[in-house]
Amino acid sequence: MEHDLSPATLAELRRPRPYPAVSVLTPTHRREPDNAQDRVRLRNVVAAAKKQLEDDPAVTRERRAEVCRELDRALAEVDLTHAEDGMAIFAAPGEHQVWTLARSVPERVVLSDTFLTRNLVAAQAAERPFWVLSVAADRVKLWSGGVDRVVEEHLGGFPLDRPAEDFDPERQERIGDAPSTFRDEGTRRFLRDADTAMAGILRTRPRPLYVTGPEPALSLFTEAGTLAAGAVLVPHGGLAHGTPEAVWQAVRQVLDDEARGSVEAVARELDAARGRKDFAAGVDELWESAHTGRVRLLAVEENFKVTMRDDGEHLLPALDGDLDAREDIVDEIVEQCLETGADVRFVPDGALGDVEGIAGVLRY
C-alpha cells in the first residue's frame, strides 16, 4: 500500500487514462472495535464499483473485465492491519494502486479519465510530513514522519553505512590516530556524503528536516555540509541504530512546540486580516476564493467536514447521499488552495473560535 505522495507521484496520478479510470474511496479505522467493519465495507464498495462499470454503456465488455481484474488485484494487496483513517483504490486498464490516508474520506466510486486525487492531497497536507535524519560516525538512517509516527525510509541510498575499513575506532584509539571519531577526516567525508544524498531527496520530495545525533555528530554534520542551516537539530544519540518509537519520542516534543507556535501564528494572521478586510470564512466564500486563486493562507480545523451542493452560484447545505452532494468539499478547497500556492494549515478543533471550521487570508 502507498502512503508517500511526492510531487512526481501526484503528477503521474493526475495523468489522463483511457476511460474508465476508477477511484474507490472508503473510510477505515486504526483500532478495534471500529476496524471490524472495514473489510466488509471495502469489499462492498469494490462490488459497487464493478456494478457501476457493468451499468456504464461506454465501457466495453473487454475493458470492464480488465479493470475488474485490476480491482481484484488491488483488493488482494490491502493490509488492514496497517490501515489509517481512509483508503483509496485506483484502477485502470493495466494498472492499480492502493493508498492509505491519515484523514477520513467519504465512501464513493468515481469513473473518469483521471484518478480522484483531492483526498490524497488534503490528507498529505493534514499529516504535515517531515524527514528525520539520524547521524552517527558509522551510520546515517532516514525516517519518514507523520502525525503520530516515524518509519524507516529506504530511499536515496539510505541507510548509509560507513565502510568497515574506513571506520575502526578501537584501532584509532590504540595507535593514537584520532582522540575522537568526530574529528576524523573519514567521518567528515561520510557525513558530507550523507548531506549530499539528503539534498537530492529534498529536491524531489521537499519536507521539513530534523537531524538527530550526539552533539559532536551534529557539529560535524553542520560543518561538513549545507543542510543543517535549514534543518532543526535535535541532540539525541543512538538513533542511527534505534527504533522508530525511540526516534518518534526524541522529536515529538520539538514537533509539539512547533505546532503550538504555528497555531498561535495562524491566529495572529487571521486577526490581522480581519482588520485589513482581507479575511474570509465559511465553505461557500472560501470555495469561490480558492477557485479564483485569491487565498494566501487557509486554516482548517482538523476534523472539519461538511456536505454541500452547488446550485450554480453558491454552495448550499446538503445531506450525505444526495445525488449532487459534495461530501469532500473541504478537501477540494484544500487541494485548490495548494494548487494556487496558498499556505494551508490544519489546526486543532475549536482553534478558529467563532468561525465554523475554516477561514482564510486573501491575497487581494
Secondary structure, 3 states (H helix, E strand, C coil): CECCCCHHHHHHHCCCCCCCEEEEEEECCCCCCHHHHHHHHHHHHHHHHHHHHHHCCCCCHHHHHHHHHHHHHHHHHCCHHHCCCEEEEEEECCEEEEEEECCCCCCEEEEECCCCCHHHHHHHHHHCCEEEEEECCCEEEEEEECCCCEEECCCCCCCEECCHHHCCHHHHHHHCCCCCHHHCHHHHHHHHHHHHHHHHHHHHCCCCEEEEECHHHHHHHHHHCCHHHHCEEEECCCHHHCCHHHHHHHHHHHHHHHHHHHHHHHHHHHHHHHHHCCEEECHHHHHHHHHCCCEEEEEEECCCCCCEEECCCCEEECCCCCCCEECCHHHHHHHHHHHCCCEEEEECCCCCCCCCCEEEEECC
